Amino acid sequence: MILKRPNPLPGFGITLGFTLFYLSAVVLIPLAALALRTTSLTWEDFWRLATTDRALAAYRLTFGASLIAAGLNAIFGTLLAWVLTRYSFPGRRFLDAFVDFPFALPTAVAGLTLADLFSPNGWLGQFLVPLGIKGAFTPLGVVIALTFTGMPFMVRTLQPVIENIEKELEEAAATLGAGRGRTFLSVIAPMLFPPILTGFALAFGRAIGEYGSVVFISGNLPFKTEIAPYLIVMRLEEYDYTGAMALAVVLLVISFVLLAVINLLERWASRFER
């Protein structure tokens, strides 16, 4: 007779059922509906709708600006996380709480604020525009908005890792004659590299789907400052549902690929935590 080992956590069946129901209702069923809707299109029609000149221009801006914004966040977000974690100074708690401000601020409000700030008559624009730096209604404005919304992902990903770095490792490297630069490259950088990649992927994925903070500062000029999410909305307003679905599927597939990459990076990073 085989005795079934009791589960130490009661209620597993109920919680698992609720989890699957909630995940299906919120995520799987809408995605399945989107995929089924596109099956009514032939491959030639899907390719034609997804690769128009206007769509390709929107893809280039969306992914190019997202890549640049994620790279900026990888550099400056790492510095910000390091300062907030390793140093004590007046106002540190306020700055640390302010990192989450892009999460709480409605994206439309962020877009309006950035557009007004970098417009030719704005607080910063009146000084930058005469220098040839136009932050509003240009691709640069898209990068600024995406950098603003993606910054918390990098900082919050790195902070726990920096906090868990044992200072004894740095002291041991110093006693062995390593300078600050050698200590950082040999001891600290290998531990920071995996979470930096993870934060980069999260910020990049967030930037691809950003809409509210971009539409006001970009100007939405076709072939110039129009992002892919805005083009999807335009297709819907034109009652071109099949065209909108084709664009949405392209972004959906790329999002799944990014999610897979993030999971692989997290698995790789977990080896450094053992």
TIKE-933108 format. One record per residue (C-alpha): residue number from 1; x, y, z. Coordinates in Angstrom, 3 decimals. Layout:
<rs>
+-----+----------+----------+----------+
:   k :       xx :       yy :       zz :
+-----+----------+----------+----------+
: NUM :        X :        Y :        Z :
...
+-----+----------+----------+----------+
</rs>
This chain:
<rs>
+-----+----------+----------+----------+
:   k :       xx :       yy :       zz :
+-----+----------+----------+----------+
:   1 :    0.000 :    0.000 :    0.000 :
:   2 :    1.424 :    3.363 :   -1.045 :
:   3 :    0.778 :    6.151 :    1.404 :
:   4 :    0.288 :    9.583 :   -0.082 :
:   5 :    2.611 :   12.108 :    1.464 :
:   6 :    0.549 :   14.925 :    2.994 :
:   7 :    1.093 :   18.384 :    1.599 :
:   8 :    2.566 :   20.656 :    4.300 :
:   9 :    0.674 :   23.595 :    2.788 :
:  10 :   -3.115 :   23.065 :    2.944 :
:  11 :   -5.449 :   24.344 :    0.257 :
:  12 :   -3.123 :   23.668 :   -2.666 :
:  13 :   -5.897 :   22.436 :   -4.968 :
:  14 :   -8.149 :   25.438 :   -4.352 :
:  15 :   -5.381 :   28.007 :   -4.706 :
:  16 :   -4.026 :   26.332 :   -7.836 :
:  17 :   -7.485 :   26.330 :   -9.382 :
:  18 :   -8.008 :   29.995 :   -8.568 :
:  19 :   -4.552 :   30.828 :   -9.949 :
:  20 :   -5.266 :   29.083 :  -13.245 :
:  21 :   -8.710 :   30.692 :  -13.498 :
:  22 :   -7.379 :   34.177 :  -12.780 :
:  23 :   -4.433 :   33.770 :  -15.149 :
:  24 :   -6.701 :   32.456 :  -17.895 :
:  25 :   -9.298 :   35.205 :  -17.484 :
:  26 :   -6.788 :   38.058 :  -17.361 :
:  27 :   -3.989 :   36.888 :  -19.665 :
:  28 :   -4.505 :   33.658 :  -21.603 :
:  29 :   -8.036 :   34.170 :  -22.932 :
:  30 :   -7.394 :   37.727 :  -24.281 :
:  31 :   -4.161 :   36.561 :  -25.914 :
:  32 :   -5.893 :   33.534 :  -27.392 :
:  33 :   -8.658 :   35.775 :  -28.754 :
:  34 :   -6.051 :   37.979 :  -30.401 :
:  35 :   -4.302 :   34.993 :  -31.951 :
:  36 :   -7.572 :   33.476 :  -33.189 :
:  37 :   -8.650 :   36.779 :  -34.715 :
:  38 :   -5.519 :   36.900 :  -36.847 :
:  39 :   -6.066 :   33.342 :  -38.132 :
:  40 :   -8.764 :   34.752 :  -40.402 :
:  41 :   -5.977 :   36.436 :  -42.357 :
:  42 :   -3.861 :   34.649 :  -44.905 :
:  43 :   -0.116 :   34.792 :  -44.442 :
:  44 :    0.191 :   37.165 :  -47.401 :
:  45 :   -2.411 :   39.556 :  -45.962 :
:  46 :   -0.841 :   39.417 :  -42.515 :
:  47 :    2.604 :   40.142 :  -43.908 :
:  48 :    1.262 :   43.002 :  -46.035 :
:  49 :   -0.503 :   44.644 :  -43.084 :
:  50 :    2.375 :   44.137 :  -40.649 :
:  51 :    5.134 :   45.363 :  -42.972 :
:  52 :    3.776 :   48.540 :  -44.522 :
:  53 :    6.207 :   51.434 :  -44.833 :
:  54 :    4.449 :   53.273 :  -42.007 :
:  55 :    4.523 :   50.182 :  -39.773 :
:  56 :    8.217 :   49.558 :  -40.434 :
:  57 :    9.022 :   53.165 :  -39.567 :
:  58 :    7.037 :   52.783 :  -36.336 :
:  59 :    8.895 :   49.539 :  -35.508 :
:  60 :   12.265 :   51.182 :  -36.073 :
:  61 :   11.443 :   54.091 :  -33.805 :
:  62 :    9.819 :   51.919 :  -31.126 :
:  63 :   12.595 :   49.352 :  -30.855 :
:  64 :   15.428 :   51.795 :  -31.519 :
:  65 :   14.260 :   54.303 :  -28.915 :
:  66 :   13.504 :   51.488 :  -26.455 :
:  67 :   17.000 :   50.077 :  -26.888 :
:  68 :   18.628 :   53.477 :  -26.325 :
:  69 :   16.416 :   54.231 :  -23.311 :
:  70 :   17.161 :   50.843 :  -21.740 :
:  71 :   20.887 :   51.393 :  -22.310 :
:  72 :   20.751 :   54.796 :  -20.620 :
:  73 :   18.872 :   53.282 :  -17.704 :
:  74 :   21.437 :   50.504 :  -17.463 :
:  75 :   24.208 :   53.085 :  -17.031 :
:  76 :   22.624 :   55.794 :  -14.934 :
:  77 :   20.205 :   53.479 :  -13.126 :
:  78 :   23.169 :   51.440 :  -11.901 :
:  79 :   24.876 :   54.560 :  -10.590 :
:  80 :   21.665 :   55.717 :   -8.916 :
:  81 :   21.078 :   52.344 :   -7.268 :
:  82 :   24.681 :   52.257 :   -6.037 :
:  83 :   24.495 :   55.738 :   -4.515 :
:  84 :   21.133 :   55.128 :   -2.848 :
:  85 :   22.320 :   51.837 :   -1.386 :
:  86 :   25.930 :   52.457 :   -0.405 :
:  87 :   25.935 :   56.077 :    0.795 :
:  88 :   24.109 :   57.940 :    3.552 :
:  89 :   23.295 :   61.597 :    2.977 :
:  90 :   20.477 :   64.031 :    3.805 :
:  91 :   17.410 :   63.373 :    1.697 :
:  92 :   18.413 :   59.831 :    0.714 :
:  93 :   15.092 :   58.351 :    1.835 :
:  94 :   13.206 :   60.983 :   -0.155 :
:  95 :   15.222 :   60.249 :   -3.305 :
:  96 :   14.783 :   56.525 :   -2.803 :
:  97 :   11.012 :   56.949 :   -2.581 :
:  98 :   11.071 :   59.311 :   -5.576 :
:  99 :   12.430 :   56.472 :   -7.743 :
: 100 :    8.950 :   54.927 :   -7.747 :
: 101 :    7.348 :   58.178 :   -8.923 :
: 102 :    7.094 :   57.031 :  -12.589 :
: 103 :    5.081 :   54.048 :  -11.339 :
: 104 :    2.547 :   56.212 :   -9.496 :
: 105 :    2.336 :   59.062 :  -12.000 :
: 106 :   -0.230 :   58.549 :  -14.788 :
: 107 :    1.629 :   58.189 :  -18.056 :
: 108 :   -0.481 :   60.861 :  -19.747 :
: 109 :    0.499 :   63.340 :  -17.029 :
: 110 :    4.152 :   62.379 :  -17.479 :
: 111 :    3.892 :   62.941 :  -21.220 :
: 112 :    2.284 :   66.355 :  -20.829 :
: 113 :    4.873 :   67.390 :  -18.239 :
: 114 :    7.816 :   66.281 :  -20.374 :
: 115 :    6.355 :   67.919 :  -23.495 :
: 116 :    5.926 :   71.220 :  -21.663 :
: 117 :    9.370 :   70.946 :  -20.088 :
: 118 :   11.235 :   70.367 :  -23.370 :
: 119 :    9.085 :   72.513 :  -25.669 :
: 120 :   10.780 :   75.575 :  -27.198 :
: 121 :    9.187 :   77.751 :  -24.509 :
: 122 :    9.624 :   75.243 :  -21.679 :
: 123 :   11.920 :   75.503 :  -18.667 :
: 124 :   14.583 :   73.353 :  -20.290 :
: 125 :   13.619 :   73.753 :  -23.936 :
: 126 :   14.277 :   77.503 :  -23.988 :
: 127 :   17.939 :   76.749 :  -23.241 :
: 128 :   18.334 :   73.518 :  -25.220 :
: 129 :   16.561 :   74.451 :  -28.469 :
: 130 :   18.977 :   77.317 :  -29.294 :
: 131 :   21.779 :   74.742 :  -28.917 :
: 132 :   20.098 :   72.478 :  -31.473 :
: 133 :   18.798 :   70.004 :  -28.874 :
: 134 :   15.076 :   69.553 :  -29.496 :
: 135 :   13.464 :   67.342 :  -26.885 :
: 136 :    9.830 :   67.765 :  -27.902 :
: 137 :    8.166 :   66.408 :  -31.063 :
: 138 :   11.348 :   64.577 :  -32.108 :
: 139 :   12.698 :   61.021 :  -31.692 :
: 140 :   14.789 :   62.406 :  -28.823 :
: 141 :   11.558 :   63.142 :  -26.980 :
: 142 :   10.521 :   59.504 :  -27.367 :
: 143 :   13.821 :   58.405 :  -25.819 :
: 144 :   13.352 :   60.846 :  -22.934 :
: 145 :    9.855 :   59.559 :  -22.176 :
: 146 :   10.903 :   55.907 :  -22.366 :
: 147 :   13.914 :   56.553 :  -20.142 :
: 148 :   11.655 :   58.211 :  -17.577 :
: 149 :    9.195 :   55.310 :  -17.427 :
: 150 :   11.838 :   52.554 :  -17.435 :
: 151 :   14.206 :   53.945 :  -14.798 :
: 152 :   12.526 :   52.315 :  -11.735 :
: 153 :   12.890 :   48.828 :  -13.239 :
: 154 :   16.664 :   49.117 :  -13.329 :
: 155 :   17.049 :   50.702 :   -9.909 :
: 156 :   14.711 :   48.323 :   -8.094 :
: 157 :   16.308 :   45.304 :   -9.741 :
: 158 :   19.809 :   46.314 :   -8.648 :
: 159 :   19.189 :   47.608 :   -5.134 :
: 160 :   18.621 :   44.217 :   -3.427 :
: 161 :   21.713 :   42.793 :   -5.108 :
: 162 :   23.908 :   45.706 :   -4.023 :
: 163 :   22.567 :   45.466 :   -0.476 :
: 164 :   23.482 :   41.771 :   -0.309 :
: 165 :   27.058 :   42.243 :   -1.499 :
: 166 :   29.224 :   41.471 :    1.511 :
: 167 :   31.663 :   44.249 :    2.235 :
: 168 :   34.070 :   41.642 :    3.614 :
: 169 :   34.758 :   40.605 :    0.020 :
: 170 :   35.884 :   44.112 :   -0.835 :
: 171 :   37.981 :   44.305 :    2.327 :
: 172 :   39.608 :   40.971 :    1.513 :
: 173 :   40.457 :   42.186 :   -1.994 :
: 174 :   41.954 :   45.356 :   -0.523 :
: 175 :   44.119 :   43.401 :    1.920 :
: 176 :   45.441 :   41.366 :   -1.009 :
: 177 :   46.620 :   44.567 :   -2.666 :
: 178 :   43.782 :   45.214 :   -5.112 :
: 179 :   42.934 :   48.843 :   -5.772 :
: 180 :   39.412 :   50.204 :   -5.991 :
: 181 :   39.234 :   49.745 :   -9.730 :
: 182 :   40.525 :   46.170 :   -9.597 :
: 183 :   38.162 :   45.372 :   -6.720 :
: 184 :   35.198 :   46.691 :   -8.659 :
: 185 :   36.080 :   44.824 :  -11.860 :
: 186 :   37.026 :   41.543 :  -10.213 :
: 187 :   34.657 :   41.357 :   -7.242 :
: 188 :   31.663 :   43.644 :   -7.669 :
: 189 :   31.085 :   43.768 :  -11.444 :
: 190 :   30.602 :   39.974 :  -11.868 :
: 191 :   27.837 :   40.064 :   -9.249 :
: 192 :   26.165 :   43.154 :  -10.736 :
: 193 :   26.292 :   42.059 :  -14.356 :
: 194 :   23.377 :   39.530 :  -14.260 :
: 195 :   20.903 :   41.898 :  -12.534 :
: 196 :   21.974 :   44.704 :  -14.877 :
: 197 :   21.030 :   42.493 :  -17.827 :
: 198 :   17.740 :   41.608 :  -16.157 :
: 199 :   16.932 :   45.259 :  -15.428 :
: 200 :   17.894 :   46.163 :  -18.993 :
: 201 :   15.501 :   43.544 :  -20.374 :
: 202 :   12.672 :   44.694 :  -18.085 :
: 203 :   13.174 :   48.360 :  -19.010 :
: 204 :   13.380 :   47.436 :  -22.692 :
: 205 :   10.166 :   45.415 :  -22.539 :
: 206 :    8.387 :   48.205 :  -20.662 :
: 207 :    9.485 :   50.769 :  -23.235 :
: 208 :    8.155 :   48.742 :  -26.165 :
: 209 :    4.612 :   48.847 :  -24.797 :
: 210 :    4.686 :   52.457 :  -23.556 :
: 211 :    2.002 :   54.719 :  -24.973 :
: 212 :    0.663 :   57.452 :  -22.692 :
: 213 :    3.913 :   59.249 :  -21.920 :
: 214 :    5.039 :   59.198 :  -25.567 :
: 215 :    2.030 :   60.432 :  -27.521 :
: 216 :    2.245 :   63.972 :  -26.130 :
: 217 :    5.972 :   64.568 :  -26.371 :
: 218 :    6.510 :   62.817 :  -29.721 :
: 219 :    3.968 :   64.699 :  -31.829 :
: 220 :    2.973 :   61.422 :  -33.555 :
: 221 :    4.281 :   62.396 :  -36.971 :
: 222 :    4.034 :   59.453 :  -39.416 :
: 223 :    7.424 :   58.103 :  -40.538 :
: 224 :    9.145 :   60.401 :  -38.017 :
: 225 :    7.908 :   60.268 :  -34.429 :
: 226 :    5.100 :   57.712 :  -34.556 :
: 227 :    5.487 :   54.652 :  -32.318 :
: 228 :    3.933 :   51.237 :  -32.952 :
: 229 :    1.370 :   51.351 :  -30.072 :
: 230 :    0.054 :   54.679 :  -31.358 :
: 231 :   -0.223 :   53.259 :  -34.878 :
: 232 :   -2.339 :   50.413 :  -33.474 :
: 233 :   -4.692 :   52.962 :  -31.897 :
: 234 :   -4.879 :   54.829 :  -35.202 :
: 235 :   -5.813 :   51.629 :  -37.032 :
: 236 :   -8.605 :   51.038 :  -34.514 :
: 237 :   -9.920 :   54.572 :  -34.933 :
: 238 :   -9.989 :   53.947 :  -38.681 :
: 239 :  -11.976 :   50.725 :  -38.043 :
: 240 :   -9.103 :   48.767 :  -39.581 :
: 241 :   -9.301 :   45.987 :  -37.003 :
: 242 :   -7.339 :   43.469 :  -39.041 :
: 243 :   -4.490 :   45.934 :  -39.509 :
: 244 :   -4.458 :   46.690 :  -35.788 :
: 245 :   -4.456 :   42.967 :  -34.975 :
: 246 :   -1.527 :   42.341 :  -37.291 :
: 247 :    0.544 :   45.045 :  -35.616 :
: 248 :   -0.490 :   43.806 :  -32.173 :
: 249 :    0.605 :   40.260 :  -32.971 :
: 250 :    4.036 :   41.476 :  -34.023 :
: 251 :    4.486 :   43.273 :  -30.723 :
: 252 :    3.041 :   40.282 :  -28.855 :
: 253 :    5.526 :   37.853 :  -30.377 :
: 254 :    8.426 :   40.138 :  -29.573 :
: 255 :    7.145 :   40.522 :  -26.001 :
: 256 :    7.068 :   36.732 :  -25.585 :
: 257 :   10.636 :   36.520 :  -26.835 :
: 258 :   11.687 :   39.194 :  -24.340 :
: 259 :    9.913 :   37.337 :  -21.545 :
: 260 :   11.809 :   34.170 :  -22.424 :
: 261 :   15.081 :   36.067 :  -22.448 :
: 262 :   14.286 :   37.603 :  -19.049 :
: 263 :   13.577 :   34.166 :  -17.576 :
: 264 :   16.835 :   32.790 :  -18.967 :
: 265 :   18.731 :   35.756 :  -17.541 :
: 266 :   17.132 :   35.265 :  -14.140 :
: 267 :   18.100 :   31.582 :  -14.139 :
: 268 :   21.632 :   32.493 :  -15.106 :
: 269 :   21.790 :   35.171 :  -12.429 :
: 270 :   20.567 :   32.742 :   -9.757 :
: 271 :   23.784 :   30.740 :  -10.126 :
: 272 :   25.773 :   33.698 :   -8.808 :
: 273 :   23.611 :   33.877 :   -5.684 :
: 274 :   24.500 :   30.379 :   -4.476 :
+-----+----------+----------+----------+
</rs>
